[in-house]
Amino acid sequence: MEGSGPQNAVGYRSPPHNFEAEMALLGAILSNNRAYDRVIEFLRAEHFADGRHGRIFEAAGRLIELNQIADPITLKNYFEADGSLDDIGGAEYLVRLAGSVVTVLNAEDYGRTILDRFLRRELINIGEDVVNRAHEVTFESNASDQIEHAEEELFRLATDGEQEADLKPFKSALIEAVNVAEAAYKRDGNLAGVATHLTDVDKQLGGLHTSDLLILAGRPSMGKTALATNIAFNVAKAYRKDVVNGEDKVVDGATVGFFSLEMSAEELATRILAEQSGVSSHRIRRGEVSKDEFPSIVEAAQQLSSIPLYIDDTAGLTVSNLRTRARRLKRTQNLGLIVVDYLQLMRPPHGSRPENRVQEISEITRSLKGIAKELEVPVIALSQLSRQVESRDDKRPQLADLRESGSIEQDADVVMFVFREEYYLERAKPRDDDPEIIKWQEDMDKVHNLAELIVAKQRHGPIGKVTLHFEPSLTKFSTLARNDVYGDVPD
C-alpha cells in the first residue's frame, strides 16, 4: 500500500511508505539472492517503513554475506534461533513474501522507491524538529545555532543512501593523473596544487593538493598563525579565473575559508594590513601611525577589500559547525582552501562522546581529513606541540612530538613544523660581561629573522627543510634570496 495524503476528516496524513515495494523487494531477494547485491550499496534495514521488513532484510543480508542461501526455510531457522519468528509474522509470512515477487530485474527500482519514502519521512521529522526547536527559546541555543543544526541534518539526509562510487577502471585513473600533470605543466611554477606563493615552500610541497590534510605544528611564539595567515592571504590574493575549454575555471589562487578559534577576525585583518602596508601591527592597533604612513594603510585596505578571504572567528567551533559552514562556502563561493587555527581549540562532532582528550583530537583530525576529501580542497590545520620539546638541547620539533596528540601523524598527508632558533637564543642571552656574549652575538647574527619550515612527513613527496625570512614586527614570512631547500626520499 502506498501511504500518503489525508486519511480522515481531521486532515491526518500517514507518513509516506510503500509496503508493496518493500514486499516485492524482499520477495525478489528470497527468490534470487543476487537481487540483494543490486540494493545493498544504498539501502539499509532502517529505510523500511515496516519494521518486520527491515529485520527480514537485515537477516537475509547476514546470511548472504556468510555465503549462505537466504530463503523462507533458512530465515525461518534464523528467526526461530533467537525466538523472534512470531515477531516477523511467522513462517507463513516469509512464504508470502517469497511469492510476492514479480521480477528480480526490478529489484533496484523497488529499493529506490523504499529509500525515497524513507527520505520523505525523515524530511517530515526534520521539519517538525525545526518547528519545535524554533518555539523553544533558550539561552543555550540561538536562532543561528538552530539554522546550522537544520542545515547539517538536511545535508546528512541528502547524502544518506547515496550509492557508493563504482570501481574505477585504471584507464580512467590514468587519464585523471595525466590531466593533473598537464595542469601543473601549464601552471606557473609547474605546481600540481594551489600555490602558497612562498617559492621554496611550493618547490618542496608542489603546492597545496586537493583533499590533503596538512598539519602545521609548533610551540607557542614560533609563528604558526602568522605563516598560516600569510599563506591564506597569498592564495586569496592570487585568485584568478580564466576561460578553459569554454568554461570559467580557477587558474590561480583560491577562495579561502579561515576558521580562527584563537584570534578575532579584526586581529587577523590587522596582521594582513600590517604586512601589506609595511606598518607594524602593534603600532596600527595602538594608533601610533604617522601622517605619512596612514595613506599607505588606507591604500592597502582598499586593495585587500576585494580578495576572496572569509574569516570565521567563532570560539569553541565544533567540527560539525565547520563542515556546515565550509559546505556553504563551497556551494556559494567555490571554496578552494580551508585553514583551521587551531586543532586543540576545536570540539568534536555533535553527539560524539570520546573517552579522553587523545581520542577527541583523533576524531577531530579524522573529521578534517573527511572534509578535505568531501569538498576536494586542501585543509591546513594548526596544532600546538607539547612542552617536551623544551626539555631537549635541540628544540627542533620531531614527529615523535605529535605522538601524544592522537592520530594526527597518521591522518595527515603532510606534517610541517615551524621553528625559530632566534626565539630561544634571545632568551639565553648571557650577561654583558660574560665572555660567551661574543659567541652568542655571532650565533644571533646567523639566525636573525630566519625561520625553518620542517616538512617531516609528506605522503606524495620528499621530506626536508625550507628556510624562510621572518619579520616579527609585520608577522610576515617571505622567501629568502637564497635557496635553502634540501630533501630526502620519503618512507
C-alpha angles and dihedrals in degrees: 000000000000108000124206140096133053114333104182146004096284093058099253113166121198117227113269113271142145112208092176091060091048092051093044092052093048089047090052091050094048090048095046119010091205087076087072090064090058094061108026091087091069110009128083134181093254091060091073116096092210109066091210090058092051091053092048091049091050093047092048089051093052092052093046092049088053088056091250127131116258110210136129092280099050092041090050089056091045094054094040088057093061095035096245102111093110091049092063095046101271132265090304091063092051090053090047090053092050089053094050095072116118099179134340090221091073094055095108092048090053090049092050090050091052091049092048092054090047091053090049091052090049091050089055091050092049091048092051090046091051091051094047094046091048090055091052107079109194136159091233095061126035128191093266091055090051092051090051091048091050091047091050092050092048092050091049089052092047091057096039111114096008109159113252116249114271119247107279119232113238088239090063091049090051092052090052091049092051091048090053091049091048092051090049091049092053095042121090109265091017092261123166092199139043110300119240088198089229094119100210093043090053091049091052097045102027087232128298108309124218116256091018125130109214119192117206107191138174146130120281116287093023092111104254095144092042092053093045090049091049091051093046091050094045091051094047093044092052092052109136134160129202138175110265118179089343094309133102107247135173106250099175138014124001146233106273130212111199114193106194114187094170109036128046123245088248092056092050091047090051091053092052091045090053092049093052099039097041091232118125114259088222090058093044091053092048093045092241094142124135124227089251092054099045096074090055089053092051092047092049091049091053092050093047097047094082101048116113097244116134121191126200111187098177109149118229093015115185123223088243091056091048092050092050094049093043091052089052091051090047091052098044105028104022094246112216106174136028124200121190120194101214143358100203092057094055125097123224122255121292112280094018117135108187115184096226144002094268091057089045093055090045090054091048094051092047089051093049090051088050091052091050091053096041095050094032094230132121114256120207111197121186119217136189120230126223123257092253087090089067093057094065127084090227103051096189107128121247134196088255088067088069095053094095092051098077121246098339094123092044096049097041123091090199129023118193131178128204114215131176114185090187089069092060095040091054090058093048096056112146122225116279091250093049113109088223090067092087093053089045091053091050090052091048092052090054094055101030110140092353128130132182124222104199113199099203097169132022119168094198103035150008127316119229147115135286121197115213136185114246125195107195097195090057095031085228130151118197140167118277119238088240125057112242101172124128129168147198134207108264122241 
